[in-house]
Amino acid sequence: MKNLKERYVGQNLKKLRKKKEKTVKEVSIETGLAISTIQDIENEISFSNYIDTIVTLSKYFGVKVHDFVYKKF
């Protein structure tokens, strides 16, 4: 079985959010995602496998989905 590529969703979410000078609550309100979802992804407690969540966050931060998941910002 092949190793999966490392994912950077949590790290990238936190970095992009801070770069944009937004709080978790602001991102939640502006994306329609639950605060707990954003916190769980940032803290790598849970990785949302729902593509719509990843697409929503990627669009919000203006980055490609692939880069949001696999590129370390």
N, CA, C and O atoms as a MOPAC input file, in Angstrom:
PM7 MOZYME 1SCF
protein

 N      0.83400 1    -1.18400 1     0.00000 1
 C      0.00000 1     0.00000 1     0.00000 1
 C      0.88200 1     1.25300 1     0.00000 1
 O      1.83100 1     1.36000 1     0.77700 1
 N      0.55800 1     2.17600 1    -0.86500 1
 C      1.31700 1     3.41300 1    -0.96800 1
 C      1.05100 1     4.32700 1     0.20900 1
 O     -0.06300 1     4.36500 1     0.73200 1
 N      2.07800 1     5.07200 1     0.63200 1
 C      1.88400 1     6.10100 1     1.65000 1
 C      1.14000 1     7.27000 1     1.02800 1
 O      1.40600 1     7.65100 1    -0.11300 1
 N      0.21800 1     7.83000 1     1.77200 1
 C     -0.49000 1     9.01000 1     1.29700 1
 C      0.40100 1    10.22700 1     1.49800 1
 O      1.21800 1    10.26900 1     2.41800 1
 N      0.23400 1    11.20900 1     0.63100 1
 C      0.98800 1    12.45300 1     0.78500 1
 C      0.58400 1    13.11300 1     2.09800 1
 O     -0.56100 1    13.01200 1     2.53700 1
 N      1.53300 1    13.77900 1     2.70100 1
 C      1.24400 1    14.50100 1     3.93500 1
 C      0.29100 1    15.64200 1     3.63800 1
 O      0.38400 1    16.29700 1     2.59900 1
 N     -0.61200 1    15.86600 1     4.55200 1
 C     -1.59700 1    16.93700 1     4.40400 1
 C     -1.28400 1    18.05900 1     5.38000 1
 O     -0.82900 1    17.82600 1     6.50000 1
 N     -1.54100 1    19.29300 1     4.92600 1
 C     -1.23000 1    20.46700 1     5.72900 1
 C     -2.45900 1    21.33500 1     5.98900 1
 O     -2.32500 1    22.52900 1     6.25500 1
 N     -3.63800 1    20.75700 1     5.91700 1
 C     -4.87000 1    21.53700 1     6.03100 1
 C     -4.91700 1    22.35100 1     7.32200 1
 O     -5.18200 1    23.55300 1     7.28100 1
 N     -4.66800 1    21.72400 1     8.45000 1
 C     -4.73500 1    22.42000 1     9.73800 1
 C     -3.75100 1    23.55800 1     9.84300 1
 O     -4.10800 1    24.66900 1    10.23700 1
 N     -2.50200 1    23.27800 1     9.48900 1
 C     -1.45400 1    24.30800 1     9.53700 1
 C     -1.76900 1    25.44800 1     8.57800 1
 O     -1.63000 1    26.62100 1     8.92400 1
 N     -2.19300 1    25.09200 1     7.37500 1
 C     -2.48600 1    26.11000 1     6.37300 1
 C     -3.67600 1    26.96600 1     6.76500 1
 O     -3.66000 1    28.18200 1     6.57200 1
 N     -4.69200 1    26.34900 1     7.30700 1
 C     -5.86800 1    27.09400 1     7.73900 1
 C     -5.48100 1    28.14700 1     8.77100 1
 O     -5.87800 1    29.30700 1     8.66400 1
 N     -4.71000 1    27.73800 1     9.76100 1
 C     -4.30300 1    28.67200 1    10.80800 1
 C     -3.42800 1    29.79700 1    10.24100 1
 O     -3.63600 1    30.96500 1    10.56900 1
 N     -2.44600 1    29.44800 1     9.38900 1
 C     -1.56100 1    30.46500 1     8.81200 1
 C     -2.32100 1    31.45200 1     7.93400 1
 O     -2.12100 1    32.66300 1     8.03500 1
 N     -3.18700 1    30.93800 1     7.07800 1
 C     -3.94100 1    31.81100 1     6.18600 1
 C     -4.91100 1    32.69900 1     6.96400 1
 O     -5.09500 1    33.86900 1     6.62900 1
 N     -5.52000 1    32.14400 1     7.98700 1
 C     -6.45500 1    32.91900 1     8.81400 1
 C     -5.72400 1    34.06800 1     9.50400 1
 O     -6.20500 1    35.20100 1     9.52200 1
 N     -4.56400 1    33.76500 1    10.06700 1
 C     -3.79500 1    34.80500 1    10.75800 1
 C     -3.25200 1    35.84100 1     9.78100 1
 O     -3.21500 1    37.03200 1    10.09100 1
 N     -2.83200 1    35.38900 1     8.59800 1
 C     -2.34200 1    36.31300 1     7.58000 1
 C     -3.44200 1    37.28800 1     7.16100 1
 O     -3.18100 1    38.45900 1     6.88400 1
 N     -4.65600 1    36.78900 1     7.12200 1
 C     -5.81100 1    37.60800 1     6.74900 1
 C     -6.35000 1    38.39700 1     7.95000 1
 O     -7.29900 1    39.17100 1     7.82900 1
 N     -5.71600 1    38.17900 1     9.11500 1
 C     -6.08000 1    38.84900 1    10.37000 1
 C     -7.54900 1    38.63500 1    10.72900 1
 O     -8.28000 1    39.57100 1    11.05200 1
 N     -7.95000 1    37.36800 1    10.65900 1
 C     -9.32600 1    36.98500 1    10.99300 1
 C     -9.33200 1    36.08200 1    12.21500 1
 O     -8.40700 1    35.29900 1    12.43000 1
 N    -10.38000 1    36.20000 1    13.00900 1
 C    -10.57300 1    35.28100 1    14.12800 1
 C    -11.30200 1    34.04300 1    13.61000 1
 O    -11.85200 1    34.04700 1    12.50900 1
 N    -11.29500 1    32.99500 1    14.41400 1
 C    -12.04100 1    31.79000 1    14.05400 1
 C    -13.51500 1    32.13500 1    13.87800 1
 O    -14.16900 1    31.64500 1    12.95800 1
 N    -14.03100 1    32.98100 1    14.76400 1
 C    -15.43900 1    33.36900 1    14.68800 1
 C    -15.73500 1    34.09800 1    13.37900 1
 O    -16.76300 1    33.84700 1    12.75000 1
 N    -14.84500 1    34.99400 1    12.96600 1
 C    -15.04600 1    35.72800 1    11.71300 1
 C    -15.04900 1    34.78900 1    10.50900 1
 O    -15.88600 1    34.92000 1     9.61500 1
 N    -14.11600 1    33.84700 1    10.49100 1
 C    -14.07300 1    32.87800 1     9.39400 1
 C    -15.35500 1    32.04700 1     9.39200 1
 O    -15.91700 1    31.76000 1     8.33500 1
 N    -15.80400 1    31.66700 1    10.57200 1
 C    -17.03500 1    30.89800 1    10.70400 1
 C    -18.22800 1    31.65100 1    10.11600 1
 O    -18.99700 1    31.10400 1     9.32600 1
 N    -18.36400 1    32.89900 1    10.51200 1
 C    -19.48400 1    33.71700 1    10.03000 1
 C    -19.40000 1    33.91600 1     8.51900 1
 O    -20.40700 1    33.81000 1     7.81900 1
 N    -18.21000 1    34.20100 1     8.02100 1
 C    -18.03500 1    34.53000 1     6.60900 1
 C    -18.09000 1    33.31300 1     5.68500 1
 O    -18.35500 1    33.45700 1     4.49100 1
 N    -17.84100 1    32.11300 1     6.22600 1
 C    -17.88800 1    30.90200 1     5.39500 1
 C    -19.12900 1    30.05800 1     5.65000 1
 O    -19.49200 1    29.21200 1     4.83200 1
 N    -19.78100 1    30.29200 1     6.79200 1
 C    -20.93200 1    29.46900 1     7.14900 1
 C    -20.55200 1    28.15000 1     7.79800 1
 O    -21.41200 1    27.29900 1     8.02400 1
 N    -19.26600 1    27.97400 1     8.10100 1
 C    -18.79600 1    26.75900 1     8.77200 1
 C    -18.85900 1    26.94700 1    10.28500 1
 O    -18.70600 1    28.06200 1    10.78300 1
 N    -19.08000 1    25.88400 1    10.99400 1
 C    -19.15400 1    25.94500 1    12.45800 1
 C    -17.78900 1    26.29500 1    13.04700 1
 O    -16.75000 1    25.87400 1    12.54000 1
 N    -17.81600 1    27.06900 1    14.12100 1
 C    -16.57300 1    27.40800 1    14.83600 1
 C    -15.83100 1    26.13300 1    15.22300 1
 O    -14.61200 1    26.05400 1    15.06700 1
 N    -16.55000 1    25.14600 1    15.72200 1
 C    -15.91800 1    23.89800 1    16.16400 1
 C    -15.24700 1    23.16800 1    14.99800 1
 O    -14.21000 1    22.53200 1    15.18700 1
 N    -15.81500 1    23.25000 1    13.81500 1
 C    -15.20700 1    22.62300 1    12.63600 1
 C    -13.86600 1    23.27500 1    12.33600 1
 O    -12.87200 1    22.58700 1    12.10400 1
 N    -13.84100 1    24.59300 1    12.34000 1
 C    -12.60700 1    25.33300 1    12.05100 1
 C    -11.55400 1    25.04800 1    13.12200 1
 O    -10.39100 1    24.80200 1    12.79900 1
 N    -11.95400 1    25.07900 1    14.38700 1
 C    -11.01800 1    24.80400 1    15.48200 1
 C    -10.48100 1    23.38400 1    15.40300 1
 O     -9.28400 1    23.16400 1    15.59100 1
 N    -11.34700 1    22.42100 1    15.12700 1
 C    -10.90500 1    21.02000 1    15.03600 1
 C     -9.91500 1    20.81600 1    13.89500 1
 O     -8.93900 1    20.08100 1    14.04600 1
 N    -10.15800 1    21.45700 1    12.76200 1
 C     -9.23200 1    21.33300 1    11.63200 1
 C     -7.89900 1    21.98900 1    11.97600 1
 O     -6.84200 1    21.40400 1    11.73600 1
 N     -7.93800 1    23.19300 1    12.53500 1
 C     -6.69500 1    23.89600 1    12.90200 1
 C     -5.87700 1    23.11600 1    13.91500 1
 O     -4.65100 1    23.06000 1    13.82100 1
 N     -6.55300 1    22.51700 1    14.88100 1
 C     -5.85800 1    21.78700 1    15.94600 1
 C     -5.58600 1    20.33300 1    15.58500 1
 O     -5.09000 1    19.55400 1    16.39900 1
 N     -5.92500 1    19.98400 1    14.33800 1
 C     -5.70300 1    18.63900 1    13.82600 1
 C     -6.32800 1    17.56500 1    14.70000 1
 O     -5.83000 1    16.44200 1    14.78500 1
 N     -7.43200 1    17.93000 1    15.35100 1
 C     -8.20700 1    16.96900 1    16.13800 1
 C     -9.03100 1    16.13200 1    15.17200 1
 O     -9.25600 1    14.93800 1    15.37100 1
 N     -9.46200 1    16.79400 1    14.14300 1
 C    -10.30100 1    16.14500 1    13.15100 1
 C     -9.97400 1    16.74700 1    11.80200 1
 O     -9.79100 1    17.95700 1    11.67200 1
 N     -9.90300 1    15.90000 1    10.81400 1
 C     -9.72300 1    16.39500 1     9.45200 1
 C    -11.01500 1    16.14600 1     8.72600 1
 O    -11.42900 1    15.00300 1     8.53300 1
 N    -11.64300 1    17.21300 1     8.32900 1
 C    -12.90200 1    17.08400 1     7.61500 1
 C    -12.62600 1    16.52300 1     6.23300 1
 O    -11.94000 1    17.14300 1     5.42000 1
 N    -13.16400 1    15.35500 1     5.98100 1
 C    -12.99600 1    14.73800 1     4.66900 1
 C    -14.05000 1    15.21700 1     3.68800 1
 O    -14.07900 1    14.77600 1     2.53900 1
 N    -14.89400 1    16.09500 1     4.12300 1
 C    -15.93400 1    16.59200 1     3.24600 1
 C    -15.34000 1    17.59900 1     2.28500 1
 O    -14.84500 1    18.65200 1     2.68700 1
 N    -15.39700 1    17.26100 1     1.01900 1
 C    -14.78600 1    18.10400 1     0.00900 1
 C    -15.38800 1    19.49600 1     0.01200 1
 O    -14.68600 1    20.46600 1    -0.27700 1
 N    -16.67400 1    19.62300 1     0.33100 1
 C    -17.29500 1    20.94800 1     0.31600 1
 C    -16.67500 1    21.87200 1     1.36300 1
 O    -16.57900 1    23.07700 1     1.13100 1
 N    -16.25700 1    21.34200 1     2.49500 1
 C    -15.59700 1    22.14500 1     3.52700 1
 C    -14.24800 1    22.64400 1     3.01400 1
 O    -13.90300 1    23.81400 1     3.17900 1
 N    -13.49900 1    21.75000 1     2.39700 1
 C    -12.18800 1    22.10600 1     1.85800 1
 C    -12.33300 1    23.12200 1     0.72700 1
 O    -11.55800 1    24.07600 1     0.64400 1
 N    -13.31100 1    22.92200 1    -0.13200 1
 C    -13.54300 1    23.85200 1    -1.24400 1
 C    -13.94800 1    25.22200 1    -0.70400 1
 O    -13.46200 1    26.24700 1    -1.18200 1
 N    -14.83200 1    25.24300 1     0.28700 1
 C    -15.26600 1    26.50400 1     0.89400 1
 C    -14.08700 1    27.27500 1     1.46800 1
 O    -13.95300 1    28.47500 1     1.22500 1
 N    -13.23900 1    26.60300 1     2.22200 1
 C    -12.08000 1    27.26000 1     2.82800 1
 C    -11.07200 1    27.70600 1     1.76300 1
 O    -10.49600 1    28.78900 1     1.86700 1
 N    -10.86400 1    26.88400 1     0.75800 1
 C     -9.93500 1    27.24500 1    -0.32300 1
 C    -10.40100 1    28.49600 1    -1.05100 1
 O     -9.60900 1    29.40000 1    -1.31700 1
 N    -11.67800 1    28.54400 1    -1.36700 1
 C    -12.23700 1    29.72800 1    -2.04500 1
 C    -12.12900 1    30.95700 1    -1.15200 1
 O    -11.76600 1    32.03700 1    -1.61600 1
 N    -12.43800 1    30.79300 1     0.11000 1
 C    -12.39100 1    31.90600 1     1.05300 1
 C    -10.99700 1    32.53300 1     1.10000 1
 O    -10.85300 1    33.75500 1     1.12900 1
 N     -9.97700 1    31.67700 1     1.10700 1
 C     -8.60700 1    32.17500 1     1.19500 1
 C     -7.96400 1    32.40000 1    -0.17100 1
 O     -6.82600 1    32.86500 1    -0.24700 1
 N     -8.67200 1    32.07800 1    -1.24500 1
 C     -8.16800 1    32.33000 1    -2.58500 1
 C     -6.99900 1    31.45400 1    -2.99200 1
 O     -6.07800 1    31.90400 1    -3.67400 1
 N     -7.04400 1    30.18900 1    -2.56400 1
 C     -5.97600 1    29.25700 1    -2.92600 1
 C     -6.58600 1    28.02600 1    -3.59000 1
 O     -7.76500 1    27.72700 1    -3.40300 1
 N     -5.77300 1    27.32100 1    -4.36200 1
 C     -6.22800 1    26.09300 1    -5.00500 1
 C     -6.44400 1    25.01400 1    -3.95100 1
 O     -5.72500 1    24.95200 1    -2.95400 1
 N     -7.43900 1    24.16800 1    -4.18200 1
 C     -7.75600 1    23.08700 1    -3.24200 1
 C     -6.52700 1    22.20500 1    -3.01300 1
 O     -6.18900 1    21.89400 1    -1.87100 1
 N     -5.86800 1    21.80700 1    -4.08300 1
 C     -4.69000 1    20.94100 1    -3.95200 1
 C     -3.61900 1    21.59800 1    -3.08800 1
 O     -3.03200 1    20.95400 1    -2.21900 1
 N     -3.36800 1    22.88200 1    -3.33100 1
 C     -2.36100 1    23.59000 1    -2.53500 1
 C     -2.78400 1    23.69800 1    -1.07900 1
 O     -1.95800 1    23.53700 1    -0.18100 1
 N     -4.05100 1    23.96600 1    -0.84000 1
 C     -4.56600 1    24.08800 1     0.53700 1
 C     -4.33400 1    22.80400 1     1.31900 1
 O     -4.03000 1    22.84200 1     2.51200 1
 N     -4.47700 1    21.67800 1     0.64900 1
 C     -4.33400 1    20.38200 1     1.31200 1
 C     -2.87400 1    19.93100 1     1.38100 1
 O     -2.41300 1    19.48800 1     2.43300 1
 N     -2.15000 1    20.03900 1     0.28000 1
 C     -0.82800 1    19.39200 1     0.19600 1
 C      0.38100 1    20.31700 1     0.21700 1
 O      1.49800 1    19.83800 1     0.40900 1
 N      0.20700 1    21.60000 1     0.03100 1
 C      1.34300 1    22.52700 1     0.02300 1
 C      1.46700 1    23.19000 1     1.39800 1
 O      0.47600 1    23.64700 1     1.96700 1
 N      2.67700 1    23.23500 1     1.91600 1
 C      2.90100 1    23.86000 1     3.21600 1
 C      3.13300 1    25.34300 1     3.00700 1
 O      4.11500 1    25.73600 1     2.37700 1
 N      2.24200 1    26.16700 1     3.52700 1
 C      2.35600 1    27.62800 1     3.37600 1
 C      3.27400 1    28.20900 1     4.42000 1
 O      3.48900 1    29.42000 1     4.44700 1

